Amino acid sequence: MQISRLVLTDFRNYERLAWSPQSRLVVLTGENGAGKTNLLEALSLLAPGRGLRGASNAQIQRQNGGAWGVVARLGAGTLPESELATGTDPANPVRRVFRLNGGVVRNQGEIAPYFAATWLTPQMDRLFTDPASGRRRFLDRLVLSLDPNHARESAAHERAVTQRNRLLVTRPDQGSWLDALEDSIARHAIAMTASRLSLIEAMNHAPHQSAGEFPAARLRLLCDQATALSSRSALQVEDDLRGRLKASRDDDAARGATSCGAHRADFQLEDAQSARPAALSSSGQQKAMLVHVILNHASVVMARSGAAPMILLDEPLNHLDARRRSALLHHLKDRNISAMLTGTEKHDFAALGREVDHRHVEQGHFLA
């Protein structure tokens, strides 16, 4: 993924920014609050999904500014250069829209061949102590790069679960309606689980090693449907899930939540050699495993599509020792990967060499 021009309008603390990156590797430095992470967020919003913060339009829009927008000229693999834009829908300020080469994008899956991104942020340092929902979002972002339809399946599954929860409380006697919703939940849950398993299998069979500096990490999907799919057909697992949903209606109505489905899945990350789970590892070991996952994922996507996703690394050197910091920077330098990194000091990124495009950020502006 290569970006030749990026324009921000009323985005966070950027009133207006028009920029043409001069290298596939970009380093943004500056004080906290300068706008470094905001720029990474702008790029993440060009990819399918809700971006690295999952923010609403009201949170993104610059204070006292107008409708926000992000426009990029970009190329991916053998595709010709294209223009991709996202921002506030003029007809509905709470809604976000995409445009590709001037045309309205109806399905975010259409974007995937033109732009994909993956990221690490300091908030993800808590990935293995926070609730499972954060780990699911992390996993599903990785899946999107290989299966653009995953976003549509996830959205349909979420809608069906929400409607079922509401119906169980307000109209529990509507058996036919509940049957239809549970059928939808089961179909989308199995499709989501299959996509998650496909990604995990690809990554576990192609572990990246960076001169031994980053421990190979293995992913494991923790999900009843995933376990069932290892020995039964998808149709059989769908039928089983429908039966469980129907049998749990009374209990789910009492708790106000659907107790089974793809939204209950979790995943575990572990050291491939010792089988030590990330949750039981030190902060440095957890960060090293996450870095391995991101680099390995980029390699898998490049092998499948011909273009690695853009890697967005917010304060990536935190919790890494000097040896692993150097290994990460040399890996990015030596491979055909586009990456944007943030930090406070320029000299911390010296290993990237002279070809890096360095920008010092201050209050939503680039300074020379």
N, C-alpha and C positions, 0 to 999 in steps of 0.2 A: 504494500500500500504506500503510495507516494502522494503527498500533497504539494501542489505547486503554488497555491494561493489560498489564503484564509481571510475571511472578513467577518468581524463580529459587530453587531449593532445592539446597543443597550443591553448588553449581556453582563450580569453581575456588576462589577465595578469598571467594566469597559464601556465607555460611551460609543467609541468607534475605533476599530483596529483593522487595518488592512496590511497584510503581511505575506511575503513570499519566502518560505523557508529555503535556505541555501544549502541544506544538507539533509540526508535521510536521518541524521542524528541531531537532535536539538536538546540543548540544556538551558533551562530557565532558572536563574538565581535571583534572590532578593529576600527581603525580610518577610516574616509571617504577615499575611493579610495583603500582600502586594498584588496578588492576582495570578500567581503561578498555577495553583490548583484549578482556578476558574478556567484557565485556558485548556487544561487537560479535560475538564468537564465539557467544554464546548465541543471538542473533538469526539468525546465519547457519545455525545448526543446525536452525532451523525450516523452512528451504527444502530442497528435494530436494538430496541430496548429502551430503558428509562434513564440511561446515563449512569455515571459513577456515583452520583449522589441520590438518584431517584427523586429529584426535586420537582415541585410543581412550577407552572409558569409564573405564578406570583412570586415565588422564591427566586427564580432566575432573573426576572426583569430588573433592570437597574433602577435603583430608587429615584423616583421622580422622572423616570425615562418613559419612552414609548414601548411599543411592541418589540420584543427581542427577536433576533435572528442570527443564524450562523450559516455562512455560505462557503463552500470549498470547491476548488478545482482539483481533481485528483485522478489518479490512474491506478489500476490494479492488474498485475500480471500482463496478459496480452490484450486486455480491454483498452479501447481508445480512451483518451482523457475525457472526463465527464464533469458536470457541475451538479453538486448535491447540496441541498439546502434544507434546513429545519427551523422552526420558530413558531410563534403564536399564530393561531388561525384568526385571520381578520374578522371572520363571521362569528367566532366563539372564543373569547379571550382565555378560557380555561383549557382549551384544547390545543394540542401541538400537531402541526402538519409537516409533511415532507414533500419536497419537490425534487425530481430528477430530470435534469436537462430541460427544465421549464414545465414539465408535466407533473400533475398531482400523483402522488404515490398512494395507492389504495391499501396496499398490504406491505408491511415492513419487510417481509421476506424478499421483496423486489430489490431492496437496498443491498442485501448481503453480498452479491457478486461484485459490487462497486466499492464497498467500504466495510471493513470489519476492524474491531479494536478490542483489545483486552488490557486489563490494568491491575495494578497493585496500589493501594493507598494505605496510609498509616492506620486508618480505621480497621483495615483487614488484619492487622496484627492481633485483633481480638476474635478472629474468625472461629477459633476452636474453643473459646470460652463463652461466646454469645449463643443465643438460641439457634436452633437448626434452620430457621428461616433464612438467616444470612448465608449459611453454607449452601442452601438450595439455590439462592440467587446467584452465588458465585459459580456453582456448577452449571446452571442453566445459561449463564453468559458464555461459558466455554462451548456448550452444546450449540448455541446459535450460530457460531462460526462454521460449523459443519452441517447443520440442518436448519436452514432458514424457516422451515415450517414449524419449528419448535415453538416460536413465539405465538403463532396462531393456535396451536394445540393448548399451550399454557393458558392463554386468555380465555379460550372456550371452556376449559376445565374450571378455571376460577369463577367464571360467570355461572356455570351450572351448580357449583358448590354453594355459592352465595344465594342463588335462587332456592336451592333445596333447604338451606338453613332457614330462610325466611318463611318458606311454605310450611315447614315442620312446626313452626310457632303459630302461624296465622291460619293455615288451612290444612291441618294434618289429615283430614278425611279425603283429600284429593288424591286417591291412590293412583289413578291413571297418569296424572300430572307428575307425581313423584316417580312413577316408573320411567317416564320419559327422561326426567332429569338424571336419574340414576344410570340409565342407559348411556346418556351423554358423558357423565362422569367416568364410567367404566371405559368407554371407547377412548376418550382423550387421555385418561390416566395410563392406559397400556401403551398408547403411542408415545407419550412423554417418557415413560420408563424405558421403552425400547431405544429411544434416541439417547437417553442418558447412558444406558449400557453400551451402546455403540461407541460413544466418545470414550468412555472409560476403558473399553477393550483396546481401542486404537492407541490410547496414551500408555496403557500398561505394557503393550507389546512393542512400543518404540521409545523406551526410556532414554532421555538425553543425559549425557554425562559431559561436564565441562572440566576436563582434566582432573576428574575426581573431586573438584572443589565443592560441588553441590550434590548432596546425597540423592540418588534416584528415589523418587517418591511414587508410591502406588496408591491409586484411588480405589475405594470400595463403596459401592452403593448399598445403603442400609434401608431396605424397603421390602415389604411382604411381596409386592408384585414382582420385584426383581428376582427374589428367591424362587418364586413360583415359575417364572419364565425360564429358569434353568432346566426344568424338567417337564414342563407342560406347554402346550400350544398357546398362542396369544388369545385365541377364541375361548379356550378353556379358562384362562386366567380372567378374561373379561366376565365370563359367566359367574365365576366364583366371586368376583368383586361386586357384581350386581346383587347376588344373593346376600352378601355380607351387609351391603348398604340397606337392603330391604329389612333384614333382621334387626338392624340397629336403629330403626327409626325412633322408637320410643326413647331409648337412651340418648340419642343425638338431639332429640327435641328438648330433653331435660337439660342437657349441657349447652345447647345453643350452638353446636358445631358438628361438622361431619367428621367422624372418627377414622375413616379409612379412605385412601386415595393417594394420588401422586403428591398432594400437598402435605403429606405426613412423612415423606422420604427424608433421609439424611445421608450424608456421605462422610467417610472417614479417610483421612490421609495418613499414610504411615511410611516409615523408612523401609525401602525395599529389601535391605539386607538384614536389619535387626527386627523388622516387623513392629518397631516401637511406634505407637500412635502419636500423631502430632500433638494431641491434647495432653500427652504426658511428657512432652519435650520442652526444652528451654525456649525462650523467646528467639534466640539466635537460630536454633535448629528449626523452629517453626518457619521463620522467615526464609531460611535456606530451602526448605521443602516447597514453600510457595513460589519462590523464584524458579525452582526446577519445574514446577507445574506450568508456569507461564511460558518459559522457554521451550519446554517439551510440546506444549500446545501449539506454539507458533510453528514448530517444525512439522507437526502432524497436519496442520492446516495448509502449510506450504506444499507438502507432499500431495495433498488431496486436490487443492485448487490452483496451485502454481503461484500463489501470492500469500505471504505471511501476513497476519493482521498487524495493524499498528500497535505497538506496545507503549502504554502510558504508565510511567513509573513515578509516583509521587513520593518524594523523600525515600528512594529505594535503598539508600545506604544505611539507614537506621537499622540497628540490631545485627548488622553484618560485621564480622571481623575484617581486618585489613586484607587478608588472603582472599576472602570471598567477595569483597568489594572489587578487588582487582579482577577476579575471575569474571564477574558479571560485566564489567565495563569492556574487558577484552572480548568477551563473547559477542556483545553487541557490535563492537568495532569490526570484528573479523567476519561477520556474516551479513548476508543481504537482507537486513531487517531495518525497518523504519521505527524509530523509538523517540519518545520525548520524555525527558527526565527533569525533575526539579530538585533543588537543594538550596542551601544558603551560601555556600562558598564555591567559587568557580574552580579553585585548585583541587577540590575533591574529585573532579571529573577529568583530570589531566590525562589519565590513561586512554581516553577516547581519541587523543591526538588533535591535530590542528584542523581537521576537516569538519569538526563539529560546529554547528551554528549556535553560538552562545548569545543569549539575550538576558540582559539584566532588567527585571521588572520592578516597577515602582508605581503604586497607585493606579493600576490599569494602563500603564504606558511602558513602552520599551525605551530604555535609555542607552545611549551609545557607550 
